[in-house]
Amino acid sequence: MVLNQFKTVVLLGLMTALLLWVGQLLGGISGLYIAGAFAIIMNFGSYWFSDKIVLKMYRAKEVKDTEHRLHKIVKEVVELAKVPMPKVYIMPSDNPNAFATGRNPKHAAVATTQGILNLLNDEELKGVMAHEMAHVKNRDILISTIAGTIAGVISYVAFMARWAAIFGGRDRDSGNMASMLVLAIITPLIAMIIQLAISRSREYLADATGANMLKNPDGLASALAKLEQGVKTHPMKLGNNATAHMFIANPFRAGGIMKLLSTHPPMQTRINKLKSLKF
């Protein structure tokens, strides 16, 4: 767990360094400030309101019955995690999946699909809920927002650099043009790769944190094995790929190069890491 926390710090540091390099390359820092302001407004707006947006997008309905199977399992987990009880929701989808959202532990929500309730036994579902509450406890929504803000600034500046290269190319020497080309094409790709690496690192951390809450990795490991096949059989029909990183397993079909750009680590690798944990 400490290693994954360290990886996140290093990756965020690399992304920040990339941002500073972009600013130096541009020379005029004012454009970077403007791009930063836009990115901060957009991403932190999402940070504050993403829970309401995504729950509505997936037609989630709140579970208010405290005797409901899901509600009881979530309550067991939060008592072990020592975090406030989140709101509990169910999505009307056969895709077996779950996610947590909310800007902090006091304003959190956890949602599952009907598909995952049908697929998993209580031990497996408890492992999944521990994983989701680990995201809340580790404040992964905040971390993904910071990474998204920095990546957004870099992408915006790169977009402006492409326009500058197209319309101002004759007024620049070849060295400057090469720099602009690097800025316009390569830096957004690097930022995206780092952002994906942060997402994958937080998934590993949530797996380990959740297993540690329960002092048992077997339920989550078994659940992940079922989910890998289940999401292929019943791909999500609601929502869109922009929210894929929120789920415990990518709910949409992904193949070819899209697997390389996945926000989630390979499922078998996650399972192997869980099975190697000792408590």
Secondary structure, DSSP 8 states (H G I E B T S, - for coil): -HHHHHHHHHHHHHHHHHHHHHHHHHS-THHHHHHHHHHHHHHHHHHHHHHHHHHHHTT-EE---TTSHHHHHHHHHHHHHT----EEEEES-SS--EEEE-SSGGG-EEEEEHHHHHH--HHHHHHHHHHHHHHHHTTHHHHHHHHHHHHHHHHHHHHHHHHHHHHSGGGS-HHHHHHHHIIIIIHHHHHHHHHHHHHHHHHHHHHHHHHHHHT--HHHHHHHHHHHHHHHHS---SS-GGGGGGBSS--S---THHHHT-SS--HHHHHHHHHT---
